[in-house]
Protein backbone atom coordinates (compact mmCIF):
# COMPACT_ATOMS: atom_id res chain seq x y z
CA UNK A 1 0.00 0.00 0.00
CA UNK A 2 1.46 3.29 -0.90
CA UNK A 3 1.57 6.34 1.34
CA UNK A 4 -1.28 8.16 -0.43
CA UNK A 5 -3.74 5.32 0.17
CA UNK A 6 -2.78 5.30 3.84
CA UNK A 7 -3.32 9.08 4.05
CA UNK A 8 -6.73 8.77 2.38
CA UNK A 9 -7.81 6.13 4.88
CA UNK A 10 -6.60 8.27 7.78
CA UNK A 11 -8.48 11.30 6.39
CA UNK A 12 -11.68 9.28 6.03
CA UNK A 13 -11.38 8.03 9.62
CA UNK A 14 -10.78 11.56 10.93
CA UNK A 15 -13.79 12.91 9.02
CA UNK A 16 -16.02 10.10 10.33
CA UNK A 17 -14.91 10.80 13.90
CA UNK A 18 -15.61 14.53 13.50
CA UNK A 19 -19.08 13.94 12.05
CA UNK A 20 -19.98 11.41 14.71
CA UNK A 21 -18.90 13.86 17.42
CA UNK A 22 -21.19 16.53 15.93
CA UNK A 23 -24.32 14.40 16.15
CA UNK A 24 -27.40 16.10 17.52
CA UNK A 25 -28.47 14.75 20.87
CA UNK A 26 -31.60 15.75 22.76
CA UNK A 27 -31.06 16.82 26.35
CA UNK A 28 -33.92 17.18 28.82
CA UNK A 29 -33.72 18.65 32.27
CA UNK A 30 -36.34 19.36 34.86
CA UNK A 31 -39.72 17.66 34.76
CA UNK A 32 -41.53 15.94 31.89
CA UNK A 33 -43.75 18.02 29.59
CA UNK A 34 -46.29 15.16 29.46
CA UNK A 35 -46.61 15.09 33.24
CA UNK A 36 -47.19 18.85 33.27
CA UNK A 37 -49.99 18.45 30.69
CA UNK A 38 -51.71 15.81 32.81
CA UNK A 39 -51.54 17.90 35.97
CA UNK A 40 -52.64 21.06 34.12
CA UNK A 41 -55.70 19.30 32.75
CA UNK A 42 -56.69 17.43 35.92
CA UNK A 43 -55.99 19.80 38.82
CA UNK A 44 -59.41 21.49 38.64
CA UNK A 45 -61.23 18.16 38.85
CA UNK A 46 -58.87 16.33 41.18
CA UNK A 47 -57.60 17.96 44.37
CA UNK A 48 -53.88 17.26 44.26
CA UNK A 49 -52.18 17.56 47.64
CA UNK A 50 -48.58 18.62 48.14
CA UNK A 51 -47.62 15.03 48.88
CA UNK A 52 -49.15 13.81 45.60
CA UNK A 53 -47.36 16.51 43.62
CA UNK A 54 -44.06 15.58 45.27
CA UNK A 55 -44.66 11.95 44.36
CA UNK A 56 -45.48 12.85 40.72
CA UNK A 57 -43.00 15.68 40.01
CA UNK A 58 -40.46 15.38 42.78
CA UNK A 59 -39.31 18.14 45.07
CA UNK A 60 -39.56 21.69 43.69
CA UNK A 61 -36.50 23.78 42.88
CA UNK A 62 -37.83 26.73 44.88
CA UNK A 63 -40.58 27.13 47.47
CA UNK A 64 -41.92 30.54 48.42
CA UNK A 65 -44.88 32.20 50.14
CA UNK A 66 -44.79 29.98 53.25
CA UNK A 67 -44.39 26.84 51.10
CA UNK A 68 -47.54 27.64 49.06
CA UNK A 69 -45.74 28.50 45.81
CA UNK A 70 -43.64 25.78 44.20
CA UNK A 71 -41.42 26.41 41.19
CA UNK A 72 -40.14 23.76 38.76
CA UNK A 73 -37.98 23.96 35.63
CA UNK A 74 -38.57 22.42 32.18
CA UNK A 75 -35.83 22.57 29.56
CA UNK A 76 -35.10 20.81 26.27
CA UNK A 77 -31.90 21.31 24.24
CA UNK A 78 -30.63 19.77 21.01
CA UNK A 79 -27.00 19.56 19.88
CA UNK A 80 -23.68 18.51 21.27
CA UNK A 81 -21.54 20.09 23.96
CA UNK A 82 -20.11 22.74 21.64
CA UNK A 83 -23.27 23.71 19.74
CA UNK A 84 -26.47 23.65 21.79
CA UNK A 85 -29.79 25.10 20.78
CA UNK A 86 -32.52 25.50 23.39
CA UNK A 87 -35.87 24.28 22.06
CA UNK A 88 -37.76 25.42 25.12
CA UNK A 89 -37.01 26.74 28.57
CA UNK A 90 -40.02 27.10 30.85
CA UNK A 91 -40.81 27.58 34.48
CA UNK A 92 -43.79 25.90 36.12
CA UNK A 93 -45.44 27.66 39.05
CA UNK A 94 -47.80 25.70 41.30
CA UNK A 95 -49.85 27.57 43.89
CA UNK A 96 -51.46 25.82 46.84
CA UNK A 97 -54.23 26.79 49.27
CA UNK A 98 -54.80 24.68 52.36
CA UNK A 99 -52.42 21.98 51.06
CA UNK A 100 -54.43 21.62 47.78
CA UNK A 101 -53.21 22.63 44.30
CA UNK A 102 -55.24 25.62 43.05
CA UNK A 103 -53.21 27.12 40.21
CA UNK A 104 -50.81 25.88 37.50
CA UNK A 105 -48.94 28.46 35.41
CA UNK A 106 -46.28 27.89 32.75
CA UNK A 107 -43.92 30.77 31.99
CA UNK A 108 -41.92 30.59 28.76
CA UNK A 109 -38.43 32.01 29.38
CA UNK A 110 -37.39 32.09 25.69
CA UNK A 111 -39.33 34.22 23.25
Sine and cosine of phi, psi and omega as CSV:
sin_phi,cos_phi,sin_psi,cos_psi,sin_omega,cos_omega
0.00,0.00,0.75,-0.66,-0.03,-1.00
-1.00,0.07,0.12,-0.99,-0.12,-0.99
-0.90,0.43,-0.55,0.84,-0.03,-1.00
-0.94,0.34,-0.58,0.82,0.06,-1.00
-0.92,0.39,-0.63,0.78,0.04,-1.00
-0.90,0.43,-0.67,0.74,0.03,-1.00
-0.90,0.43,-0.64,0.77,0.03,-1.00
-0.89,0.45,-0.67,0.75,0.02,-1.00
-0.91,0.42,-0.66,0.75,0.03,-1.00
-0.90,0.43,-0.67,0.75,0.04,-1.00
-0.89,0.46,-0.68,0.73,0.02,-1.00
-0.89,0.46,-0.67,0.74,0.01,-1.00
-0.90,0.43,-0.68,0.73,0.01,-1.00
-0.89,0.45,-0.69,0.72,0.01,-1.00
-0.90,0.44,-0.66,0.75,0.03,-1.00
-0.89,0.46,-0.66,0.75,0.02,-1.00
-0.90,0.43,-0.67,0.74,0.00,-1.00
-0.90,0.44,-0.72,0.70,-0.01,-1.00
-0.92,0.39,-0.58,0.81,0.03,-1.00
-0.94,0.33,-0.49,0.87,0.05,-1.00
-0.96,0.29,-0.38,0.92,-0.02,-1.00
-1.00,-0.07,0.26,0.96,-0.01,-1.00
-0.91,0.42,0.48,-0.88,-0.03,-1.00
-1.00,-0.02,0.89,-0.46,0.06,-1.00
-0.95,-0.32,0.54,-0.84,0.11,-0.99
-1.00,-0.05,0.71,-0.71,0.03,-1.00
-0.83,-0.56,0.81,-0.58,0.06,-1.00
-0.93,-0.37,0.57,-0.82,0.16,-0.99
-0.60,-0.80,0.41,-0.91,-0.06,-1.00
1.00,0.04,-0.52,-0.85,-0.08,-1.00
-0.99,-0.16,0.27,-0.96,-0.07,-1.00
-0.96,0.27,0.67,-0.74,0.04,-1.00
-0.91,0.42,-0.58,0.82,0.01,-1.00
-0.92,0.40,-0.63,0.77,0.03,-1.00
-0.91,0.42,-0.62,0.78,0.04,-1.00
-0.90,0.45,-0.66,0.75,0.03,-1.00
-0.88,0.48,-0.69,0.73,-0.01,-1.00
-0.89,0.45,-0.73,0.68,-0.01,-1.00
-0.91,0.41,-0.66,0.75,0.00,-1.00
-0.89,0.47,-0.58,0.82,-0.01,-1.00
-0.99,0.17,-0.51,0.86,-0.15,-0.99
-0.98,-0.18,-0.23,0.97,-0.17,-0.98
-0.92,0.38,-0.41,0.91,0.04,-1.00
-0.97,0.26,-0.50,0.87,-0.01,-1.00
-1.00,-0.02,-0.57,0.82,-0.03,-1.00
-0.92,-0.38,0.77,-0.63,0.01,-1.00
-0.99,0.12,1.00,-0.09,0.05,-1.00
-0.97,0.24,0.74,-0.67,0.10,-1.00
-1.00,-0.04,0.19,-0.98,0.03,-1.00
-0.88,0.48,-0.61,0.80,0.00,-1.00
-0.91,0.41,-0.64,0.77,0.02,-1.00
-0.92,0.40,-0.66,0.76,0.03,-1.00
-0.90,0.43,-0.64,0.77,0.06,-1.00
-0.89,0.46,-0.61,0.79,0.01,-1.00
-0.93,0.36,-0.60,0.80,-0.04,-1.00
-0.99,0.16,-0.76,0.65,-0.11,-0.99
-0.98,-0.21,-0.31,0.95,-0.10,-0.99
1.00,-0.03,-0.06,-1.00,-0.02,-1.00
-0.95,0.31,0.60,-0.80,0.02,-1.00
-0.95,0.31,0.35,-0.94,0.07,-1.00
-0.94,0.33,-0.70,0.72,-0.05,-1.00
-0.72,-0.69,0.64,-0.77,0.17,-0.99
-0.84,-0.54,0.68,-0.73,-0.02,-1.00
-0.67,-0.74,0.03,-1.00,0.09,-1.00
0.79,0.61,0.83,0.55,0.01,-1.00
0.83,0.56,0.67,0.74,0.03,-1.00
0.92,0.39,0.39,0.92,0.03,-1.00
-0.97,-0.24,-0.08,1.00,0.08,-1.00
-0.83,-0.56,0.89,-0.45,0.01,-1.00
-0.93,-0.37,0.66,-0.75,-0.03,-1.00
-0.83,-0.55,0.76,-0.64,0.03,-1.00
-0.85,-0.53,0.28,-0.96,0.01,-1.00
-0.88,-0.48,0.62,-0.79,0.11,-0.99
-0.76,-0.65,0.82,-0.58,-0.02,-1.00
-0.56,-0.83,0.64,-0.77,0.05,-1.00
-0.69,-0.72,0.81,-0.59,-0.01,-1.00
-0.81,-0.59,0.47,-0.88,0.08,-1.00
-0.79,-0.61,0.59,-0.81,0.01,-1.00
0.82,-0.58,-0.06,-1.00,0.03,-1.00
-0.98,-0.22,-0.17,-0.98,-0.08,-1.00
-0.90,0.44,-0.54,0.84,-0.05,-1.00
-0.99,0.12,-0.60,0.80,-0.08,-1.00
-0.81,-0.58,0.99,-0.11,0.01,-1.00
-0.94,-0.35,0.63,-0.78,0.09,-1.00
-0.82,-0.57,0.80,-0.60,0.01,-1.00
-0.99,0.13,0.86,-0.51,0.04,-1.00
-0.99,0.15,-0.68,0.73,0.16,-0.99
-0.44,-0.90,0.48,-0.88,0.04,-1.00
-0.60,-0.80,0.96,-0.29,-0.11,-0.99
-0.80,-0.61,0.37,-0.93,0.12,-0.99
-0.88,-0.48,0.68,-0.74,0.03,-1.00
-0.94,-0.35,0.81,-0.58,0.02,-1.00
-0.92,-0.38,0.83,-0.56,0.05,-1.00
-0.91,-0.41,0.81,-0.59,0.00,-1.00
-0.93,-0.38,0.71,-0.71,-0.04,-1.00
-0.90,-0.43,0.52,-0.85,0.19,-0.98
-0.74,-0.67,0.80,-0.60,0.00,-1.00
0.79,0.62,0.70,0.72,0.06,-1.00
0.94,0.35,0.23,0.97,-0.02,-1.00
-0.85,-0.53,0.69,-0.73,0.00,-1.00
-0.92,0.38,0.82,-0.58,-0.04,-1.00
-0.87,-0.49,-0.32,0.95,-0.05,-1.00
-0.52,-0.86,0.68,-0.73,0.08,-1.00
-0.80,-0.59,0.83,-0.56,-0.03,-1.00
-0.71,-0.70,0.80,-0.61,0.09,-1.00
-0.98,-0.21,0.75,-0.67,0.03,-1.00
-0.89,-0.46,0.86,-0.50,0.02,-1.00
-0.99,0.11,0.85,-0.52,-0.07,-1.00
-1.00,0.02,-0.24,0.97,0.02,-1.00
-0.89,-0.45,0.80,-0.59,0.01,-1.00
-0.97,-0.24,0.00,0.00,0.00,0.00
